[in-house]
Amino acid sequence: MTTADVIVVGAGPAGSAAALTAARAGKRVVLVERGPFPGSKNMYGGVIYGRVLDDLVPEWYREAPIQRWVTRRQTMIMTGTQALTVDYRTEAWGEEPYNGATAYRPDFDSWLADKAVDAGAELVCSTTVTGLLSEGGQVVGVRTDRPDGELTAPVVIAADGVNSFLAKEAGLYGEVDAANYTLGVKETIALPREVIDERFGVRGDHGVDIEIIGCTGDVPGGGFVYTNRDTIAVGLVLSLPSLAKGDVRPEKILADLKAHPAVAPLVEGGEVKEYSAHVIPEAGYDMMPEIVGNGILVTGDAAAMCLAAGIWLEGVNFAIGSGAAAGRAAAKAVDQGDASATGLSGYRSRLESSFVMQDHRRLREAPHLVMGDLAQKYLPAVACGVVEQVFQVDNPNPKPRLRKIVRSEMRRNGLRIRDAARDGWRALRTFG
Ligand SMILES: Cc1cc2nc3c(=O)[nH]c(=O)nc-3n(C[C@H](O)[C@H](O)[C@H](O)COP(=O)(O)OP(=O)(O)OC[C@H]3O[C@@H](n4cnc5c(N)ncnc54)[C@H](O)[C@@H]3O)c2cc1C
């Protein structure tokens, strides 16, 4: 049996950030990862927002294994045959202090885990934590799948990702509702670097992030296209209950997205290198478990700290922010010799005063709005229909008034003014 001050389960961004801060605070930390190396089992769309690292790894942008800096962001609203794109680009995001970057998870997660190791944490890979060790209602360690693989410590940090068996075993989750989850699927498609530069209109290490609404047919969700150096990522986020009905497979929806006239020219001639799938805790704040227990803290996706709000799909930055807070709170509790829920409660207050809880609390309605009828069903059809009519020149007929076009498109698509106003107001309150 090995003993430590803090055991961190999962070497994703949350776990490595937790291990890093606890080790820097002088604690003996064991970071346990089931994969053969950090990131080997992790999957996401592809964009990391690294500002949160400023404090942990000064000048991280000089050494982090990034593919491209995102200098062009698009939001594409589409129907089966139309696409309306808001396209923004700025050179500022291609220079320090940067904004977002595409990166491969095996590279990025290994790099961050190495930082924890440099700080003194012990990384143990190819080891699955199979359960918690408890004494009198207090978590005191974990069991692993290794022979004699019990580890004890006053604090266990569950950074084991979206299905966190540890948080569930500790009784920190209430009822689990499938409607709170989506399935993310993604293809990584190889294309020569010059072809990507040409097609996406970027040069050097600049890249593009496209978020898509209206590309998932009858299944609520959304899509994305991101550029790496010599691959692109094309993927979808899909409502789990709708998929479970079994009417359509995710591969079919992804094939349809790739065949859409606005996407087909971007992926043409590419070779599919990889297909991956992963569950996302879509409902954010409304599905968060209790994050502090006796001897245990829950962080990152394990605590549903992932923001899936249409124009934003971010989780790595929330994982790092919450993981770092968990590591600091754990170290303090160890110093004070109190690893009860009260002794660990500094974790919650750290999060409450950080972007992690502030963003999640303010945007708690956003995932529901994004998956609702207005965004999924009506917005793409009405927006594309209005723009098509505005740009269509119909001589010898005179130009119609914009308000008449909007009304006729709403009527044609069955969207009532009352419903649009109600959801529009909710959206304004949430995002405004
Ligand atoms: C399709 C898709 C697209 C996404 N796009 C983006 C994006 O573009 N940008 C962004 O910021 N976020 C994105 N996300 C969200 C992001 O991936 C997550 O929010 C983030 O990975 C959470 O980090 P984490 O460390 O909490 O969990 P994870 O990254 O899931 O890491 C958990 C770790 O724990 C390990 N583990 C699990 N169980 C055990 C166990 N029992 N024993 C030992 N180890 C264990 C796993 O192997 C893994 O390494 C996306 C997610 C998906 C699915």
The ligand as a Gaussian input file, in Angstrom:
#p B3LYP/6-31G(d) Opt

LIG

0 1
 C      -16.685000      16.119000     -29.264000
 C      -16.125000      17.006000     -28.194000
 C      -15.663000      18.260000     -28.531000
 C      -15.117000      19.082000     -27.550000
 N      -14.543000      20.246000     -27.954000
 C      -13.887000      20.996000     -27.043000
 C      -13.106000      22.106000     -27.466000
 O      -12.943000      22.385000     -28.664000
 N      -12.501000      22.863000     -26.512000
 C      -12.589000      22.555000     -25.172000
 O      -12.022000      23.277000     -24.347000
 N      -13.297000      21.486000     -24.767000
 C      -13.925000      20.683000     -25.654000
 N      -14.584000      19.565000     -25.245000
 C      -14.682000      19.286000     -23.786000
 C      -13.375000      18.744000     -23.213000
 O      -12.952000      17.626000     -23.928000
 C      -13.553000      18.350000     -21.747000
 O      -14.285000      19.349000     -21.075000
 C      -12.200000      18.157000     -21.050000
 O      -11.498000      17.116000     -21.672000
 C      -12.398000      17.832000     -19.582000
 O      -11.145000      17.548000     -18.984000
 P      -11.062000      16.593000     -17.729000
 O       -9.629000      16.546000     -17.332000
 O      -12.062000      16.989000     -16.712000
 O      -11.560000      15.163000     -18.238000
 P      -10.939000      14.240000     -19.359000
 O      -10.230000      15.022000     -20.381000
 O      -12.066000      13.356000     -19.797000
 O       -9.859000      13.369000     -18.567000
 C      -10.231000      12.374000     -17.654000
 C       -9.021000      11.464000     -17.477000
 O       -9.298000      10.513000     -16.462000
 C       -8.843000       9.239000     -16.874000
 N       -9.642000       8.268000     -16.119000
 C      -10.986000       8.089000     -16.181000
 N      -11.372000       7.132000     -15.304000
 C      -10.233000       6.711000     -14.683000
 C       -9.977000       5.739000     -13.678000
 N      -10.989000       5.059000     -13.130000
 N       -8.716000       5.533000     -13.299000
 C       -7.692000       6.252000     -13.843000
 N       -7.876000       7.190000     -14.787000
 C       -9.124000       7.426000     -15.197000
 C       -9.098000       9.246000     -18.379000
 O       -8.330000       8.269000     -19.051000
 C       -8.696000      10.667000     -18.731000
 O       -7.319000      10.794000     -18.987000
 C      -15.111000      18.695000     -26.186000
 C      -15.582000      17.427000     -25.841000
 C      -16.056000      16.575000     -26.834000
 C      -16.473000      15.190000     -26.438000

